[in-house]
Amino acid sequence: MTKRIAIDPKVRHGKPVVRGTRVPVEVVVGSLAGGMSHEEICREYGIAEADIRACLEYATTVLTQEEVILK
Protein backbone atom coordinates (compact mmCIF):
# COMPACT_ATOMS: atom_id res chain seq x y z
CA MET A 1 0.00 0.00 0.00
CA THR A 2 2.63 2.56 0.97
CA LYS A 3 4.47 1.87 -2.27
CA ARG A 4 1.47 3.22 -4.21
CA ILE A 5 -0.01 5.83 -1.84
CA ALA A 6 1.86 8.96 -0.79
CA ILE A 7 1.14 11.66 1.76
CA ASP A 8 3.19 14.82 1.29
CA PRO A 9 2.22 18.21 2.72
CA LYS A 10 3.49 19.80 -0.50
CA VAL A 11 1.11 17.77 -2.69
CA ARG A 12 -2.66 18.36 -2.48
CA HIS A 13 -2.26 19.85 1.03
CA GLY A 14 -1.15 16.51 2.47
CA LYS A 15 -4.14 14.48 1.29
CA PRO A 16 -3.26 10.88 0.35
CA VAL A 17 -2.65 10.55 -3.40
CA VAL A 18 -1.59 7.87 -5.83
CA ARG A 19 2.21 8.03 -5.67
CA GLY A 20 3.78 9.97 -8.52
CA THR A 21 0.48 11.71 -9.34
CA ARG A 22 -1.79 14.36 -7.89
CA VAL A 23 -4.78 11.98 -7.97
CA PRO A 24 -6.32 11.87 -4.46
CA VAL A 25 -7.39 8.55 -2.97
CA GLU A 26 -10.82 10.06 -2.25
CA VAL A 27 -11.33 10.81 -5.95
CA VAL A 28 -10.57 7.22 -6.92
CA VAL A 29 -12.85 5.77 -4.23
CA GLY A 30 -15.55 8.32 -5.08
CA SER A 31 -15.33 7.45 -8.76
CA LEU A 32 -15.87 3.78 -7.92
CA ALA A 33 -18.82 4.68 -5.71
CA GLY A 34 -20.21 6.78 -8.55
CA GLY A 35 -20.23 3.78 -10.85
CA MET A 36 -17.09 4.25 -12.93
CA SER A 37 -15.39 1.03 -13.96
CA HIS A 38 -11.77 0.29 -13.15
CA GLU A 39 -10.95 0.71 -16.83
CA GLU A 40 -12.61 4.14 -16.94
CA ILE A 41 -10.75 5.29 -13.85
CA CYS A 42 -7.40 4.08 -15.19
CA ARG A 43 -8.01 5.88 -18.45
CA GLU A 44 -9.43 9.08 -16.90
CA TYR A 45 -6.72 9.57 -14.26
CA GLY A 46 -3.76 7.80 -15.85
CA ILE A 47 -3.34 5.30 -13.04
CA ALA A 48 -2.96 1.51 -12.94
CA GLU A 49 -5.36 -1.15 -11.70
CA ALA A 50 -2.97 -1.78 -8.79
CA ASP A 51 -3.31 1.90 -7.82
CA ILE A 52 -7.09 1.47 -7.52
CA ARG A 53 -6.61 -1.55 -5.26
CA ALA A 54 -4.12 0.43 -3.16
CA CYS A 55 -6.66 3.25 -2.79
CA LEU A 56 -9.28 0.79 -1.58
CA GLU A 57 -6.80 -0.80 0.81
CA TYR A 58 -5.86 2.64 2.16
CA ALA A 59 -9.52 3.58 2.66
CA THR A 60 -10.18 0.28 4.43
CA THR A 61 -7.21 0.81 6.74
CA VAL A 62 -8.35 4.32 7.66
CA LEU A 63 -11.93 3.20 8.30
CA THR A 64 -10.80 0.25 10.43
CA GLN A 65 -8.85 2.60 12.68
CA GLU A 66 -11.71 5.09 12.98
CA GLU A 67 -13.39 5.25 16.38
CA VAL A 68 -17.07 6.12 16.42
CA ILE A 69 -18.45 7.74 19.55
CA LEU A 70 -22.22 7.60 19.84
CA LYS A 71 -23.95 10.24 21.94
Secondary structure, DSSP 8 states (H G I E B T S, - for coil): -TTTEE--TTSGGG--EETTS--BHHHHHHHHHTT--HHHHHHHHT--HHHHHHHHHHHHHHHHH------
